[in-house]
Amino acid sequence: MNSIEALNWRYATKKFDEDLFLSEEKVEILKQAFNLTATSYGLQPIKLVVVHNKELQQKMVGYSMNQQQVGTASHVFVFCIERVIDQIFIENYFNYVQKIRATPNEVLSPFKDFLIDDFGKKHEKEIFSWATNQAFLAMGTLLTVAAAEGIDTCPMEGFEPAKYDKLLGLEALNLKSVLVLPVGYRAKDDMFSEFKKVRRPISDVIIDLK
């Protein structure tokens, strides 16, 4: 499939074939895609928890508005944000930049100092909202890459984050769950796979300025 064919093929899968599983190679591609996604300032305030355990997935169903996709999917990707994004977090990022690129500190310091000052002025809720937006960016990347790889997905906001956090031990990792993405392969009898995609005409959503 080319890119547009893959995006037309993609839909929010309502029923996964619970006997089909992603290969390790496919899972690795999605992990790499997550890590390569764009994030604001390049700070990557997000982490991905990959669940591949049917017993655990069934427990998650109860905290996911009883959406069965969580239990039947090959894997469940839980998008998380860092609970603390402070001066240390920002300094660690720039230390990594310096390690990878060997950029002189005098070049990095102005931008680093700006971010430390800027984030120091933000309210916790504002930082939470900003970090969550980065998770949405990553979700978009994975939806596109998964479609290109012939992997079915079902993006979800309908779950209980606090209960996910407790079940998966995320608090101990200083993480908060914000999005869920079951991945796998559609069941042959998922009638939604045959529905025509509903989108507004391109003329209604694209504005060309020439």
N, C-alpha and C positions, 0 to 999 in steps of 0.2 A: 504493500500500500504506500502511496505517497502521503505527504503530510495531511492534505485536505481529506483524502479518502479515510485516513486513520481517524481523523476528528469526526467525520460523519459516522464512522463505525462505532465510535465510543458512545456509551450512554451510562446513566447511573444504574448499574446492574442491581436488579431486585432479587435475583435468585442465583446463587453460585452452585456449581457442581462440586459438592463436598468431597468427591472422590478424586478430583483433579488438583494437583499441587504445582506451584511454581518451582522450576528448577533452581538450584543454587545460583546458576549463572544469571537467570532472570532477576532473582532477588538482589544480586550484587549490582546489576545495572541500575535498579531503582535506588539502591543505597548511594551509588555514585552520583546519580542524578540529583538526589536530595542534597548531597554535599556540594554540588556544583551550582545549585540554584543561586540566583541573585538575591542579595539582602542589602538593606539600607546601610551605607557606609562600609559594607563588607563585614560587619561585626558578627554575623551568624549567631543571633541570640536564641537559636532554636536547636532542638535535638529530636531525633527520631527513635522511637521505641518500636521494635519489630516483634510482634507476638505470633508465634507459630506453635500453639499448644491448644488443642481442642478443649481440654478441660477448662483452661483459663478463659478461652474465648467464650465458652458457654456462660461462665460467670459474668463476663462483660456484657452479654446480651441483656441481662437484667438491668444493667445501668445504661442501656442504649435504646430506651423506649421500645424494648422488645424487638428491635430490628434484627431479623434472623441472619442477615448478611454477615454480621459480626461473628456468628458462630460457624457458618458454613464456608466462609472464605478460606482460601489457602493460608493467607497471612493477614494480620491486621496491623496497619501502620498507625501509630499514635503520635501525632505531631505535638511537641511540647515546647514551652518557652522557659528560659532561665528565670528563676524566681528573683534573683538579684543581679542587676546590671548596674555596676557601680564603677568607681575609679579603678579598682583592681581588675575587673573584667576588661575594661578598655585598655589598660596598660598591658595585660596579657596578650591582647590582640596585636598591639603594636610591637610587642616583643617578638611575636611570631612573624610579623611582616619583616622585621629586621633580620630575623634568622633566615627566612626564605629568600629574601631579595637583597640582603646586605645593604639596605638603604641607610645612609648615615642618620644618626639620631637628630642632627640639626635640621634635616629635611622633614622628618616625621613629627618632631615636637610641636610645631604650630598647630597642625591638624589634631594631634592627640590632645593637646591642651584645650583646644576648642571643644572637642567632644566631652572631655571630662567636665568642663565648665557647663556646657549645655545640658548634659544629663543630670548634673548636680542640681540644676534649677527645676527639673521636671518633677511633677507629682508622680507618685507610684502608679496611679491609674493611667496616667499619660504614657508612662514607659510600658505598662502592661499592654495598652492598646497598640503602641508602636511595634512591640515584639510580636503580638498576635498577627499584625499585618504581614510580618515577615513569614510567618507560618503559612498564611494564605498564598504568598508568592511561591513558597516551596510546594504547596499542594497543587497549584497550577502547573508547575514544572513536572511533577510526577504524573498528573493526569495526562499530559501531552506525551511524555516519554512512554508511559504505560501503553497508551493507544498505539504508538508507533511500534511497540514490541508485541502487540496482539494480546495484551494483558487487560483483563476487565477490572473495573474499579467502581466504588460507590462512595463518593465524598460525603461526609456527615458532620453536622454540627449538633445533631440531636442526641446528646448523651449527657451523663452527669459527671462533670470533670472531677469534683471532689472525691467521688466514689471510685473513679478510675485511678486517681492519684493514690488512694489508699490501697486498692487492690494490687496495683503494679509497683508499689513502693517508690513512687515518684518523689514524695516529699523528702525522703532521705537523700535523693539525688539532686535536691534543690530545683525540681522541675514542676511545671504545671501543664497538664494536658489541655489542649485547646481545639484540636481537630482530630477526626478519625477517618481512616481510609482502608476499608477492607479491599483486598486485592485477590485475584484468582482468575477463574474461567467461568463464564456464564453457563447456566444449566440450559439444556436444549429446550426445556419447556418454559423458559422465562419469556412470557408473551411480550414483555416490554422491549425485548430485543428486536421485535418486528415492527414496532411503532415508527412512523415517520418522524424525523427530527423536526421540532417546532422552533423556528427562529424567525425573527422579523426580517424583512427584506434588507439586503445590504444597503439599499438606497435610504433606508430609515435609520441606520445605525452608523454609517460612514459619512463623514463630511470632508469632501476634497476641496482644499483651498489652493488655487493655482494662480 
